[in-house]
Amino acid sequence: MDDRFRGLRIGYVMTGSFCTFEKSFEQAERLRSMGAELIPVMSEHAAGISTRFGSAEENVKRLSEICGREVITDIASAEPIGPKDMTDIMAVVPCTSNTAAKLSHSITDTAASMAVKSHLRSGKPVVLAIASNDSLFASAKNIGELFNRKNYYFVPMRQDDIVRKPGSLVAELSMVPEAIEAALKGIQLRPMICG
């Protein structure tokens, strides 16, 4: 049995890249099976918009069931994460370009961005699993800013459709546990952008 994360408290944040939700849920389940305690957070859009990838209610319920606790979906509930020392590491899986832009500019107007900001007050690591159609276009500067920011680490990513979506990057979500393990040691997995 792989229990390498036994006792580790992971803030598990989901933002609105709805097409990656199924893979994100799979990684949350995997982290739980490795012994981690997950503190679930969803941005207001992730928790409130129904799409062809599932209804808002179903998605919130599923994350809650995986984590065994209520999902944090508002700024006021996310703010105590840091002051109450609720997390050892935070993983944003998936992290949209919108959320990356907010983080790079220290904007805290969602439950997701507040959770990260609150967690960072103690200088603890944050792992971002980027999933966005314009990561290599207008959003590249914000992601690049976070590459150079202390305490931020990335799940290795790839271009998912270079013909129809040439600016798109999607994290290799199967590498979330490895990225978390490396970040806990202060290491960024390489290459960050895979072929």
C-alpha positions in Angstrom: 0.0 0.0 0.0 1.3 3.5 -1.0 0.8 5.7 2.0 3.5 8.3 1.3 1.1 11.2 2.1 -0.2 9.8 5.4 -1.0 12.7 7.6 -0.4 15.3 4.9 -3.0 18.1 4.7 -3.5 19.1 1.1 -5.7 22.0 0.1 -7.3 20.7 -3.0 -8.6 23.5 -5.2 -10.6 23.2 -8.4 -11.2 26.0 -10.8 -13.3 26.2 -14.0 -11.6 24.0 -16.6 -14.6 21.8 -16.6 -13.3 19.3 -19.3 -10.6 18.3 -16.8 -12.8 17.7 -13.8 -13.0 13.9 -14.3 -9.3 13.6 -14.2 -9.1 16.0 -11.3 -11.5 13.9 -9.3 -9.4 10.8 -10.1 -6.3 12.5 -8.7 -8.2 13.6 -5.6 -9.2 9.9 -5.0 -5.6 8.9 -5.6 -4.2 11.3 -3.1 -6.8 10.1 -0.5 -5.7 6.5 -1.2 -2.1 7.6 -0.4 -3.2 8.8 3.0 -3.6 12.5 2.4 -6.3 14.6 4.1 -7.9 16.8 1.5 -9.4 20.2 2.3 -11.6 20.8 -0.7 -12.1 24.3 -2.3 -13.9 25.2 -5.5 -14.0 28.6 -7.1 -17.5 30.1 -7.3 -17.7 29.3 -11.1 -16.4 25.7 -10.6 -19.0 25.1 -7.9 -21.8 27.1 -9.6 -21.9 26.4 -13.3 -23.4 23.3 -14.9 -21.9 22.1 -18.1 -21.9 19.0 -20.4 -19.2 17.7 -18.0 -21.7 17.5 -15.1 -24.0 19.7 -13.1 -22.7 22.1 -10.5 -24.4 20.2 -7.7 -23.0 16.8 -8.9 -19.5 18.2 -9.1 -19.6 19.8 -5.6 -21.1 16.6 -4.2 -18.5 14.4 -5.8 -15.6 16.4 -4.4 -17.2 16.5 -1.0 -17.6 12.7 -1.0 -14.0 12.1 -2.1 -12.6 14.4 0.6 -15.1 13.4 3.3 -15.9 17.0 4.2 -17.8 20.0 2.9 -16.4 21.9 0.0 -15.3 25.5 0.6 -17.0 27.7 -2.1 -16.8 31.3 -0.8 -14.1 33.8 0.1 -15.1 34.1 3.8 -14.8 30.3 4.3 -11.4 30.2 2.5 -9.8 33.0 4.5 -9.1 31.0 7.7 -7.1 28.4 5.9 -3.8 30.2 6.6 -4.6 31.6 10.1 -5.8 28.3 11.3 -2.9 26.4 9.7 -5.2 24.0 7.9 -2.9 23.0 5.1 0.7 21.8 4.5 0.6 22.2 0.8 -2.0 23.5 -1.7 -2.8 22.0 -5.2 -4.9 23.8 -7.7 -6.2 21.0 -10.0 -7.1 22.3 -12.5 -5.8 25.9 -12.5 -7.3 28.1 -15.3 -5.4 31.0 -16.8 -7.9 33.3 -15.2 -6.9 31.9 -11.7 -3.2 32.0 -12.7 -3.6 35.7 -13.6 -5.3 36.5 -10.3 -2.5 34.7 -8.4 0.2 36.5 -10.4 -1.4 39.9 -9.6 -2.4 39.0 -6.0 -6.1 39.4 -6.7 -8.2 37.6 -4.1 -11.8 37.8 -5.4 -12.7 34.1 -5.5 -12.6 31.2 -3.0 -9.8 29.7 -5.0 -7.5 32.7 -5.0 -8.3 33.5 -1.3 -7.4 29.9 -0.4 -4.1 30.1 -2.1 -3.3 33.6 -0.7 -4.3 32.5 2.8 -2.2 29.3 2.6 0.8 31.3 1.3 1.0 33.6 4.3 3.1 30.9 6.0 5.4 30.4 3.0 4.2 26.9 2.2 4.2 25.4 -1.3 1.5 25.7 -3.9 1.2 23.3 -6.9 -0.6 24.5 -10.0 -2.0 22.2 -12.6 -2.5 24.5 -15.5 -5.4 23.8 -17.9 -6.2 26.6 -20.4 -6.7 27.2 -24.1 -4.6 30.4 -24.1 -1.7 29.5 -21.9 0.8 30.2 -24.7 -1.0 33.4 -25.9 -2.2 36.3 -23.7 -2.0 34.3 -20.5 1.7 33.3 -21.0 3.0 36.4 -19.1 1.0 35.6 -16.0 2.1 31.9 -16.0 5.7 33.1 -16.6 5.4 35.4 -13.6 4.4 32.5 -11.4 7.3 30.4 -12.8 9.6 32.9 -11.1 7.6 33.3 -7.9 8.8 31.7 -4.7 6.6 28.8 -3.3 4.9 28.1 -6.7 5.4 24.8 -8.4 3.9 23.3 -11.6 2.6 20.0 -12.6 4.4 19.3 -15.9 2.2 20.2 -18.9 1.8 19.7 -22.6 0.1 21.2 -25.6 -3.0 19.1 -26.0 -4.0 20.0 -29.6 -1.4 22.0 -31.5 -3.5 22.2 -34.6 -6.9 23.3 -33.3 -5.7 24.9 -30.1 -2.1 26.1 -30.6 -2.0 28.2 -27.4 -3.4 25.5 -25.1 -1.5 23.8 -22.3 -2.9 21.1 -20.0 -1.1 19.7 -17.0 -0.3 15.9 -17.0 -2.8 15.4 -14.2 -1.4 11.8 -13.6 1.7 13.6 -12.3 -0.1 15.5 -9.5 1.2 13.2 -6.7 4.8 13.4 -8.0 4.6 17.2 -8.3 3.3 17.5 -4.8 6.0 15.2 -3.5 8.7 17.2 -5.3 7.2 20.6 -4.1 7.4 19.5 -0.5 11.2 19.1 -1.1 11.4 22.5 -2.8 11.9 20.9 -6.3 10.2 21.7 -9.6 9.7 18.7 -11.8 11.3 19.0 -15.2 10.6 19.4 -18.0 7.8 21.7 -17.1 6.5 21.6 -20.7 6.5 18.1 -22.2 6.4 17.0 -25.8 
